[in-house]
Amino acid sequence: MSQWYYAQENQQQGPINEAEMKEFLAVGKLPPTVLVWKEGMANWAMANSLPEFQFRPPPVPSVKPMAPMGPPPSAPAPFTPFVAATTASPTATTTAPAAKPAATTEPAPDSTAEVEIDPDDVNKNKAMAILAYLSLLFIIPMLVAKESPFAKYHTNQGMILFIAGFILMIAFSILSAVVGSLPFVGVVASLFWPLGTAIWLVFSVIGILNAAKGERKPLPYIGHYTIYS
């Protein structure tokens, strides 16, 4: 019985005998238009064009016939995919999909950026905002300007500065008591007090200048905390 080869998924398959080929065609495992070849054939041909497999009406081909292939010498020639050659129209063009726009990410709000404020509120409560940085005087704007967003903001900054300075003072006192009796280290520890005072004064000046200019800017390092609002 003849041995047949067939093309499937751009690959040459087989050999199988004629009965198996008919069974594959009958159950739909292979389409009637599958290209087949056997010893003695000059070219590959569609199965439904051969007398051996014309047991069902051949469907109307949806593609142009495959260009003739050269005859194989003693074995079937390697199957060459012909989909592009037989289905592409000479005038057909392929339109590339539109490029997807690059994703953009909006910058996160800058926590140090100046907040929009009410000019009238600033003009009425600028003095209260300045008092907030003068040690315990932050109590005055707490009582007098408690309805002013501008004064409340700087009152919060002044309270944070006061608490930070108080904690720093206690830390320096403990450190001085521990290392004060040690040679040389005690001398270095004695410099902690003026250093801490200088830092506190610098931060106070920064806060006062911000309040005097009508700005709501946090103090460096410590101004992002909120304990009074």
N, C-alpha and C positions, 0 to 999 in steps of 0.2 A: 504494500500500500504506500502511496506517495507520502513523503515527509514535507511538511509545510513550515514556512517561517512567516512571522507576522510582525508588524511594527506597532509598539504600544508605548506611549509616553516618551516618544522620541528615542526609543531603544528597540533594537532588534531582538525578538524573542523566538524560541523554538530550538530544534524542530519538534513538531507534533504531527501525528498522523491525521489523515483526512477525516476520520470519524470524530476525533477530538475537536478538530477545527469546526466541523458542522455543529457539534454540541455547543461549543463556545458561542457560535453565532445564533443558535436556536434559543439559548437561555439568556442572551443579551450580554454575556461576558465580554464579547467583542462586538462592535458596531458593524453593520453590513458594509460600510465604506472603509473598513480597515484594510491597509495595504498588506498584501500577501505575496509570497514567492515560493516556488519549488524548483527543483532541478529540471532544467530543460526550458524554463521560461526566459524570454529575452529581457523583460523588465518587471519591476514590481507593478502590481495591479490591484484595484479595489476588489474585495471579495465578491461583491454582488454583481461584478461584471464578468465573472467566470462561470461557465456552465456547471461546475461542480457545486457551486453554492447558490444557485438561483432557485432556491426553494421558497423564497419569500419575495414579494415585490420590492425592488430596490427603492429607497427613498430618494427624493430630489437632493442632489448634492448641494451643500451650502457653501462649498468652496470650489475654486477652480481646480481642474484636474492637475495632478502633479506632473511636472515636467519629466519627460522620459529619462530613465536612468540607464547608464551603460550596462550591458549584460555582464553578469558575474562570470569569471572563468570556470571555476569548479565549485565555488562556495558562494552563498549570497553576498552581494555587496553590502558593506555597512550602511545601515539606514541613515539618511541625512534628513534632519528636520526640514520641513518645507512650509511650515505654517506662515512664516513671515512672507515668503516668496509668493504664496498662492492666495493669501488673504489681503495683502496690502494693496491699496489702490495707488496708481502712479501719481495721482494728485493729492493723495491723503497727506495730511500734516498732523503732527502731534503737538498739542499745546501743553507746555509745561505748567504744572499747577502754580498758582500765584504763591510767591514766597510768603511764608508766615511772618508777620511782623515780630521783631524781637521783643521779648517780654520786658516791660519796664516796671521798675519798682519806685514808688514815690518815696522820697527821703523821709525818714522819721522826724517828727518835730524835735527841734533842738530845745532841750530842757533849760538851756541857759539863755535862750532868746528872750528879748524884751517882750513883756506881755502888754497888750493894748490896754490902756487905762483911761479913766475919765479925767480930762484936764481940770475940771472944776473941783473934783475930789482932791487932786494933787495940790491945787492952789490953797484950798481950805485947810488941809491937814498935813502940809509939808513940815511944819514945826513939830507936830506930834510924832511924825515919822523919824525926825532927827533925834528927838528925845529918847527914842527906843534903844539907841546905841550907847546911852550914857549910863552904864551900869544898871542899878535898880530903878532908874527913872522910866523904864519900859512900862511900869505900873500906871503911869499917868495916861498914855494913849489908850491903855486897856480900859480905863474908866471914862475918859473924855471923848475918845474917837472910836468907840467900839462898833459904830455903824459904818465906818469908812473902810472900804477894801484896801485902799492904799496904806492907811495907817496900820491896819491889822497885819498886812504883809510884813511891814518893817518891824512891827512889834514882835512878830514871830521870829524874825531874824535876830533882833536884839536879845530875846529870851534864849535862843540857841547859843548865841555868843556868850552870854552870861553863864549859862550852865557849863559850856565847854571850858570857860576860864576857871570856874569853880572846881571842876574835876581836875584840871591841870594843876591848880594850886595844891589840892590835896595830894596828888601824885608826887609833886615836887617835894612836899613836906615829908612824906613817907620816905622818899628816896634820900633826901638829905639826912634824915635821922638814921638811916641804915648805913650809909657810906660816909657820913660826915666825919667820923673818927679815923678813917683810913687816910694814910699819907697820900698826898697829891689828889686822890679821888675826891677827898673832901673839898679841895679847892675848886675842882671842876664842878662839883655839886652845888657850890655856893653861887655859881653863875646861872643856875637854872631859874632862879627867881627873876633876875632882870631880863633874861631871855624870854620867859613866859609873859612878863609884863609887856615887853616890846611887841610880841606877836599879838597879844590882845589889843594893844593900841592900834596896830596896823589894820587889823580886821575892823575895829571900830571906825577908823577913818574911812575905810572902803565903804562901809555901810552908810555913814553920814553923807559921803559924796553921792552915793546912789540916790539917797532920799532927797538931797538938795537939788539934784538934777531931774527929779520927778521920774526916776526909773525904778523898775521892779526887777532887780538883778540879785540872784542869790550870792551869799558870801562864798568865797572859795572853800571847797572841801566839806564845809558843814552846813551850807545854806540850803541844801535840798531836803532837809527834814522839816516836818510840820508838827508843832506841838500846840499851836494856837491859831485858830481860824474862825 
